[in-house]
Amino acid sequence: MALIQCPECELQVSDKALSCPHCGYPLNEKDQTKGRGKAKPKRKRLPNGFGSITEIKGRNLRNPFMARICVGKNQYGRPVLKLLKPTAYFHTYNDAYAALLEYNKNPYDLDSDMTVKELYEKWTDVYLKNSSEAYARTVSSAWSYCSSVYDMRAKDLRARHIKGCMEEGYRIETRGKKKGEKIYATAGTKSRIKSLFNVMLDYALEYEIVDRNYARTFDVSNDIVEEIQTAKRNHIPFTEKEMESLWTNVDKVKFTDWIIIQCYMGWRPQELATLRLDEVNLEKWYMQAGMKTDAGKQRIVPIHSKIRDLVKRNYEFALSIGSEYLLNDKGQTHAGIWKLTYDKYANRFKKVVSTLKLNPEHRPHDPRITFITRGKKACMDEYALKEMAGHSIQDITESVYTLRDLEWLRQDIEKLP
């Protein structure tokens, strides 16, 4: 008996072993049973997205094992397979497995004909893995304007094609009054399209899918920059009169309580929409949640005494429908789906603003601005306010050496009128 090296995990195993005892890789195809006839070694199951190995039977082939790689998924979610390059047919299953293993260590050197759409799917699988739902939606929205380059080979993509997506790209509206119409990119969307190709082609360059990142050979035009600045609107805090209107109608107009909760806790719209019940403590009256930045993640915000009944009402309703989220609404177009998204919350926010005849320029981020503005006016501690808002604190003494407990934060948040 001699020791050999496993081609997969590279650990030492016996040359008599049917499979590697460390990783399960099939090693020996010879008959090693006695008195029981021939028995094939157990083949290791291929992981999802790894590829496939098919034995071609009924034909006298020298290399009957065909290896294919997974290059994406079709519209039904099924894997799209292509022949492994440069060689797709092998003498044994082990040979095909070893070739697939080598390919998956560096999967892009072997596919010079990858389309831009295939590149996008590969890139987003990695790039958006740990991103927020809001950011993923932004990337997907920008990509929807780029259909003119979907089927191009990634290595053929040039600056003129990217500019074409920015200037002439459009998507087809799927709902609302403009359903079926072509929607062209705004200045902000054009900038996001440019950013999308910047980062996606950086990825392609790293894996040698392209020889050059042409998205970085030009800058966004001054016209687009000026248009973005013109289109920008400042956030508007709710006035005291508007706050009175919200409180007066909290039990009359649906979803008004959500806006009030946001005004008294400072959550970002996406944070508010995705608050889970396990992030709400009704015994000690605080929530621990948040996203986007390191300073904002899982921060503690006390529940102001004025909104405890509103929070408890939503909490109990969530329990009654078996939801894991604090805020829930199906609406008329999402039958059976209680979970909120940013878009669903934004639509309900607009309805409240319209019904109560508040400033029509208000946007879903404005209650957060209201929380911070009213906190400043109420002389809340600057660093306590930053901590509850999820903003980074640069002062070392405050950020590292000052530890604010729940009651300290509660004393400050109760200063809100």
PEPE-V274612 format. One record per residue. N is the residue number from 1. PSI is psi as a letter, one per 40 degrees, with the letter a starting at -180 (* if undefined). Layout:
BEGIN
n:N psi:PSI
n:N psi:PSI
END
This chain:
BEGIN
n:1 psi:h
n:2 psi:i
n:3 psi:h
n:4 psi:i
n:5 psi:h
n:6 psi:h
n:7 psi:e
n:8 psi:c
n:9 psi:e
n:10 psi:f
n:11 psi:i
n:12 psi:h
n:13 psi:i
n:14 psi:i
n:15 psi:e
n:16 psi:e
n:17 psi:i
n:18 psi:d
n:19 psi:i
n:20 psi:h
n:21 psi:e
n:22 psi:d
n:23 psi:e
n:24 psi:e
n:25 psi:h
n:26 psi:h
n:27 psi:d
n:28 psi:h
n:29 psi:e
n:30 psi:i
n:31 psi:h
n:32 psi:f
n:33 psi:i
n:34 psi:h
n:35 psi:e
n:36 psi:e
n:37 psi:a
n:38 psi:i
n:39 psi:h
n:40 psi:i
n:41 psi:i
n:42 psi:h
n:43 psi:h
n:44 psi:h
n:45 psi:h
n:46 psi:h
n:47 psi:i
n:48 psi:h
n:49 psi:e
n:50 psi:d
n:51 psi:a
n:52 psi:i
n:53 psi:h
n:54 psi:h
n:55 psi:h
n:56 psi:h
n:57 psi:i
n:58 psi:e
n:59 psi:i
n:60 psi:g
n:61 psi:i
n:62 psi:d
n:63 psi:g
n:64 psi:e
n:65 psi:h
n:66 psi:h
n:67 psi:h
n:68 psi:i
n:69 psi:i
n:70 psi:h
n:71 psi:e
n:72 psi:a
n:73 psi:i
n:74 psi:a
n:75 psi:e
n:76 psi:e
n:77 psi:e
n:78 psi:i
n:79 psi:i
n:80 psi:h
n:81 psi:i
n:82 psi:i
n:83 psi:h
n:84 psi:h
n:85 psi:i
n:86 psi:e
n:87 psi:h
n:88 psi:e
n:89 psi:h
n:90 psi:i
n:91 psi:d
n:92 psi:i
n:93 psi:d
n:94 psi:d
n:95 psi:d
n:96 psi:d
n:97 psi:d
n:98 psi:d
n:99 psi:d
n:100 psi:d
n:101 psi:d
n:102 psi:d
n:103 psi:d
n:104 psi:e
n:105 psi:d
n:106 psi:g
n:107 psi:e
n:108 psi:e
n:109 psi:d
n:110 psi:e
n:111 psi:g
n:112 psi:e
n:113 psi:f
n:114 psi:h
n:115 psi:i
n:116 psi:d
n:117 psi:d
n:118 psi:d
n:119 psi:d
n:120 psi:d
n:121 psi:d
n:122 psi:d
n:123 psi:d
n:124 psi:d
n:125 psi:d
n:126 psi:d
n:127 psi:d
n:128 psi:e
n:129 psi:d
n:130 psi:e
n:131 psi:i
n:132 psi:i
n:133 psi:d
n:134 psi:d
n:135 psi:d
n:136 psi:d
n:137 psi:d
n:138 psi:d
n:139 psi:d
n:140 psi:d
n:141 psi:d
n:142 psi:d
n:143 psi:d
n:144 psi:e
n:145 psi:e
n:146 psi:f
n:147 psi:d
n:148 psi:e
n:149 psi:e
n:150 psi:d
n:151 psi:e
n:152 psi:i
n:153 psi:h
n:154 psi:d
n:155 psi:e
n:156 psi:e
n:157 psi:h
n:158 psi:i
n:159 psi:d
n:160 psi:d
n:161 psi:d
n:162 psi:d
n:163 psi:d
n:164 psi:d
n:165 psi:d
n:166 psi:d
n:167 psi:d
n:168 psi:e
n:169 psi:i
n:170 psi:i
n:171 psi:i
n:172 psi:h
n:173 psi:h
n:174 psi:e
n:175 psi:i
n:176 psi:a
n:177 psi:d
n:178 psi:e
n:179 psi:h
n:180 psi:e
n:181 psi:i
n:182 psi:h
n:183 psi:h
n:184 psi:i
n:185 psi:h
n:186 psi:i
n:187 psi:d
n:188 psi:d
n:189 psi:d
n:190 psi:d
n:191 psi:d
n:192 psi:d
n:193 psi:d
n:194 psi:d
n:195 psi:d
n:196 psi:d
n:197 psi:d
n:198 psi:d
n:199 psi:d
n:200 psi:d
n:201 psi:d
n:202 psi:d
n:203 psi:d
n:204 psi:d
n:205 psi:d
n:206 psi:d
n:207 psi:e
n:208 psi:f
n:209 psi:d
n:210 psi:i
n:211 psi:e
n:212 psi:i
n:213 psi:g
n:214 psi:e
n:215 psi:d
n:216 psi:e
n:217 psi:e
n:218 psi:i
n:219 psi:i
n:220 psi:h
n:221 psi:i
n:222 psi:d
n:223 psi:d
n:224 psi:d
n:225 psi:d
n:226 psi:d
n:227 psi:d
n:228 psi:d
n:229 psi:d
n:230 psi:d
n:231 psi:e
n:232 psi:h
n:233 psi:h
n:234 psi:i
n:235 psi:i
n:236 psi:h
n:237 psi:i
n:238 psi:h
n:239 psi:i
n:240 psi:d
n:241 psi:d
n:242 psi:d
n:243 psi:d
n:244 psi:d
n:245 psi:d
n:246 psi:d
n:247 psi:d
n:248 psi:d
n:249 psi:e
n:250 psi:d
n:251 psi:e
n:252 psi:d
n:253 psi:h
n:254 psi:i
n:255 psi:e
n:256 psi:d
n:257 psi:d
n:258 psi:d
n:259 psi:d
n:260 psi:d
n:261 psi:d
n:262 psi:d
n:263 psi:d
n:264 psi:e
n:265 psi:e
n:266 psi:e
n:267 psi:i
n:268 psi:i
n:269 psi:d
n:270 psi:d
n:271 psi:d
n:272 psi:d
n:273 psi:d
n:274 psi:e
n:275 psi:h
n:276 psi:i
n:277 psi:d
n:278 psi:e
n:279 psi:e
n:280 psi:h
n:281 psi:h
n:282 psi:e
n:283 psi:d
n:284 psi:e
n:285 psi:g
n:286 psi:i
n:287 psi:i
n:288 psi:h
n:289 psi:a
n:290 psi:i
n:291 psi:a
n:292 psi:c
n:293 psi:i
n:294 psi:d
n:295 psi:d
n:296 psi:e
n:297 psi:h
n:298 psi:f
n:299 psi:i
n:300 psi:h
n:301 psi:h
n:302 psi:i
n:303 psi:h
n:304 psi:i
n:305 psi:d
n:306 psi:d
n:307 psi:e
n:308 psi:d
n:309 psi:d
n:310 psi:d
n:311 psi:d
n:312 psi:d
n:313 psi:d
n:314 psi:d
n:315 psi:d
n:316 psi:d
n:317 psi:d
n:318 psi:d
n:319 psi:d
n:320 psi:d
n:321 psi:e
n:322 psi:f
n:323 psi:i
n:324 psi:e
n:325 psi:i
n:326 psi:d
n:327 psi:h
n:328 psi:i
n:329 psi:h
n:330 psi:d
n:331 psi:a
n:332 psi:d
n:333 psi:e
n:334 psi:f
n:335 psi:h
n:336 psi:e
n:337 psi:h
n:338 psi:d
n:339 psi:h
n:340 psi:i
n:341 psi:i
n:342 psi:d
n:343 psi:d
n:344 psi:d
n:345 psi:d
n:346 psi:d
n:347 psi:d
n:348 psi:d
n:349 psi:d
n:350 psi:d
n:351 psi:d
n:352 psi:d
n:353 psi:d
n:354 psi:d
n:355 psi:d
n:356 psi:e
n:357 psi:f
n:358 psi:i
n:359 psi:h
n:360 psi:e
n:361 psi:e
n:362 psi:i
n:363 psi:i
n:364 psi:e
n:365 psi:e
n:366 psi:d
n:367 psi:d
n:368 psi:d
n:369 psi:d
n:370 psi:d
n:371 psi:d
n:372 psi:d
n:373 psi:d
n:374 psi:d
n:375 psi:d
n:376 psi:d
n:377 psi:d
n:378 psi:e
n:379 psi:f
n:380 psi:i
n:381 psi:h
n:382 psi:d
n:383 psi:d
n:384 psi:d
n:385 psi:d
n:386 psi:d
n:387 psi:d
n:388 psi:d
n:389 psi:e
n:390 psi:f
n:391 psi:i
n:392 psi:i
n:393 psi:h
n:394 psi:d
n:395 psi:h
n:396 psi:d
n:397 psi:d
n:398 psi:d
n:399 psi:d
n:400 psi:d
n:401 psi:e
n:402 psi:h
n:403 psi:h
n:404 psi:h
n:405 psi:i
n:406 psi:d
n:407 psi:d
n:408 psi:d
n:409 psi:d
n:410 psi:d
n:411 psi:d
n:412 psi:d
n:413 psi:d
n:414 psi:e
n:415 psi:e
n:416 psi:h
n:417 psi:*
END
